[in-house]
Amino acid sequence: NFFIGPPGFMMEATVKAGVDIGIVSGYVKFAGMVWYYRVPDPDTWGAWAEVEVGGSLLWGLVSAKAGIEGALIGQGTSVLIYAVGHVSFEVCWIEVFSGSIWVTIKVKSVAVTPSGN
């Protein structure tokens, strides 16, 4: 996806590749986005990226997937950084575990001063 116009721009891309050799299959996916949005004040800008991998055995009898994604979001001179990792497992096509962990960092000024909430 791509957009460019008077209020700013946005560009997004995803690439996914996989393999399936009968009883074993898997994939890897890469995705990302960048944007700049010019609003009255302050402007908003950022970037986002994701990587995910997954696989299964015996046509899905046992499967798992895991991924990590993160974003850098700016508004004027303030910056927010977030990241999340996730994992899930299935046995006999029933999800037996799913979990995630989030990390967020907020910076009030790009100059130097970090602030925790």
C-alpha positions as CSV (number, residue, x, y, z in Angstrom):
1,N,0.0,0.0,0.0
2,F,1.2,3.5,-0.8
3,F,-0.4,6.9,-0.3
4,I,1.1,10.3,-0.9
5,G,-0.8,13.6,-0.8
6,P,-1.1,17.0,0.8
7,P,-1.6,15.7,4.3
8,G,1.5,13.4,4.2
9,F,2.4,9.9,3.1
10,M,2.0,6.2,4.1
11,M,3.9,3.2,2.7
12,E,3.2,-0.4,3.8
13,A,4.7,-3.7,2.6
14,T,4.3,-7.4,3.5
15,V,6.4,-10.3,2.4
16,K,5.4,-13.9,3.3
17,A,7.1,-17.1,2.3
18,G,6.3,-20.7,3.2
19,V,7.1,-24.3,2.6
20,D,4.8,-27.3,2.7
21,I,6.3,-30.8,2.3
22,G,3.4,-32.9,3.3
23,I,3.6,-33.6,7.0
24,V,5.7,-30.5,7.8
25,S,4.8,-26.9,6.9
26,G,6.0,-23.5,7.9
27,Y,6.1,-19.8,7.0
28,V,7.9,-16.6,7.8
29,K,6.3,-13.2,7.4
30,F,7.9,-9.7,7.3
31,A,5.8,-6.6,7.3
32,G,6.5,-2.9,7.8
33,M,5.0,0.6,7.5
34,V,6.2,4.2,7.6
35,W,4.1,7.4,7.7
36,Y,4.1,11.1,8.1
37,Y,0.8,13.0,8.7
38,R,0.9,16.7,8.6
39,V,-1.9,18.0,10.8
40,P,-2.4,21.6,12.1
41,D,0.0,21.0,15.0
42,P,2.0,18.8,15.9
43,D,2.8,16.6,12.9
44,T,2.6,12.8,13.4
45,W,5.2,10.4,12.0
46,G,6.3,6.8,12.7
47,A,7.3,3.4,11.6
48,W,6.1,-0.1,12.4
49,A,7.6,-3.5,11.7
50,E,6.6,-7.2,12.3
51,V,8.2,-10.6,12.0
52,E,6.2,-13.8,12.5
53,V,7.1,-17.4,12.0
54,G,4.8,-20.5,12.2
55,G,4.9,-24.1,11.5
56,S,2.9,-27.4,11.9
57,L,3.5,-31.1,11.9
58,L,1.2,-33.8,10.7
59,W,-1.2,-31.5,8.8
60,G,-1.8,-29.3,11.8
61,L,-2.0,-31.9,14.5
62,V,0.7,-29.9,16.3
63,S,1.4,-26.3,15.4
64,A,3.0,-23.2,16.8
65,K,3.5,-19.6,15.8
66,A,5.6,-16.7,17.3
67,G,6.2,-13.2,16.4
68,I,7.5,-9.8,17.5
69,E,6.4,-6.4,16.3
70,G,7.2,-2.8,17.3
71,A,6.5,0.8,16.5
72,L,8.1,4.2,16.8
73,I,5.4,6.8,16.9
74,G,6.2,10.5,17.0
75,Q,4.0,13.5,17.6
76,G,5.9,16.7,17.4
77,T,9.0,16.1,19.6
78,S,7.4,13.4,21.8
79,V,8.1,9.8,20.9
80,L,6.4,6.5,21.9
81,I,8.1,3.2,21.3
82,Y,6.2,-0.1,21.8
83,A,7.0,-3.7,21.2
84,V,5.1,-6.9,21.7
85,G,6.1,-10.5,21.4
86,H,3.6,-13.3,21.1
87,V,3.5,-17.1,21.0
88,S,0.8,-19.7,20.6
89,F,0.6,-23.5,20.5
90,E,-2.1,-25.9,19.2
91,V,-2.5,-29.6,19.7
92,C,-5.2,-31.5,17.8
93,W,-6.4,-28.1,16.4
94,I,-7.1,-26.8,19.9
95,E,-5.1,-23.9,21.3
96,V,-3.3,-25.0,24.4
97,F,-1.3,-21.9,25.1
98,S,-1.3,-18.3,23.9
99,G,0.7,-15.5,25.5
100,S,2.3,-12.1,24.9
101,I,4.4,-9.5,26.5
102,W,4.3,-5.8,25.9
103,V,7.0,-3.1,26.4
104,T,6.3,0.6,26.1
105,I,8.7,3.6,26.3
106,K,7.6,7.2,26.2
107,V,10.1,10.0,25.6
108,K,8.7,13.5,26.2
109,S,11.4,15.2,24.1
110,V,13.6,13.7,21.4
111,A,16.4,15.8,22.8
112,V,17.4,13.4,25.7
113,T,14.9,13.2,28.6
114,P,13.2,9.8,28.9
115,S,10.1,9.5,31.1
116,G,8.5,6.3,32.5
117,N,4.8,5.9,33.3
